[in-house]
């Protein structure tokens, strides 16, 4: 059985018949297009034979259409074109290649200007417009036949309108040479939906928008053809994500060609086939599928995600150049774009149909996940929180109890006499234990939310998850700072024996800060060879409740900029960074702290699971509930590692 979209059959040794019953250009898996390459190759053995070219097509790629036109014009024998049902867009120009053009009495011919599927900046659009004018000029000469002049054709190709001709109108205009009786063949062939551009930059013809409505038998036939085209598309979508599995392509083709196979029947056949290939594991059948790499290229995926984020209210730094052109497109528009990248036409689909087809037959779920992930990561980075300023950061490989070894200071250097030996020293160690835990929450992006173009679920909720993760981090950090939990030596983080707790509370002042600084600088390292050594952990941060924030800022800003030796004694205070957080007010509105640079002395550290994004976003499509579930997870812990890097004053 010949391919219904394109075939060539020879009649003995004298004549051959060419059927162009599909769109021009690459089909990208749809199986419904006619490429110039395939047609020209098929014509080579027919050189010298008369051709009858039967056309029933919406058009498609201008480049392929021109190539087909030129190939037919170059054919050495007579060429006759017969418009069986429809020759629209570039397909009408292909008909003009014939020396004699016939048209069925109830067929239609349509001429209009080429278009470009580009999205980009102003320069790109200007270049595209220039190219389109060149294409239109090339096409105008093809329509100049009989009484129809090049000027008339140029006008039709420049005004942006669709110009429809019945057979009688085309004959009167000189576009065709003869009207023939309606062909039964045309009535029973499925005309596919308009070819969808496979990528930005491909020059095609715009979607046909009829300016007159068919009636009677024509309307019935159009409805039947439309329904069949939609059925074929939906059946292909059922199999699209499993085509790498053995036997699936043949199963798909059989289902597509069988008019009795509905989408439900196609799903049943797919599941039966996959189930037969599954191997039982632990008493149950478990099947794992690895999908092919996405058809949607990375640049377009990033651009669509950035556009959705911007429309959702997020400021996107270093946005993709194409993002602006996609910013105002709805989720349904993006779904249609994703389908087109799979070679699936969305012609005739409403919003619900677009979303349904895109969720099962394209990279649309990947795009949604990518957008939600970007929202999560960007918001998390922007919401750093005060806790990240003065704490350290470490990573661990697992969830087991961890031990952080605090290495003692190096032993003192001994005098070495001439030709004497160097003696060995050792470093003492202390350790603090800690572990991380998993925190998380899930949400669902429903089919209704996607149809309603609700970006709150896609962009807003992941951003809220990110802020929640930062709040959790801060809660645990400040909770540990104010906790009475003991360290490895059995004492709390702040204790007189640790030398990091003021004997009596004092309000913030030059004197109380100076006393706190002195206490911190007197801290000694662990015994090394029986000797204590000063490590001098100079304070870097002044950590206060928000009740003291203004007072702390006033105190530090009021200190005189050192100009003399006597003024230099306050320069260290001016270098302090004020960190204020309301969580401290919940325990005390008077207590304040000094913290050392965590790169020099460990104090409190934030602990994360190595190799994991912070936080991590995971998604899963739920077939039963029409929901794309998104799970936010943070593997996190807080560890108090060394009391010498912190100092507390209860205040007054």
PyMOL commands that set and color helices and strands:
alter all, ss='L'
color gray80, all
select helices_A, chain A and resi 36-46+62-73+90-95+122-143+150-156+167-173+184-188+217-242+248-257+263-277+298-311+323-326+331-341+351-361+364-382+387-390+447-451+455-481+496-498+510-521+546-558+567-574+582-586+643-645
alter helices_A, ss='H'
color red, helices_A
select strands_A, chain A and resi 6-11+15-20+23-24+33-34+50-57+79-88+100-104+108-111+114-116+163-166+178-180+203-205+280-281+284-285+392-396+402-407+429-434+437-446+539-544+577-580+592-596+604-609+616-622+627-640+646-649
alter strands_A, ss='S'
color yellow, strands_A
deselect
rebuild
show_as cartoon
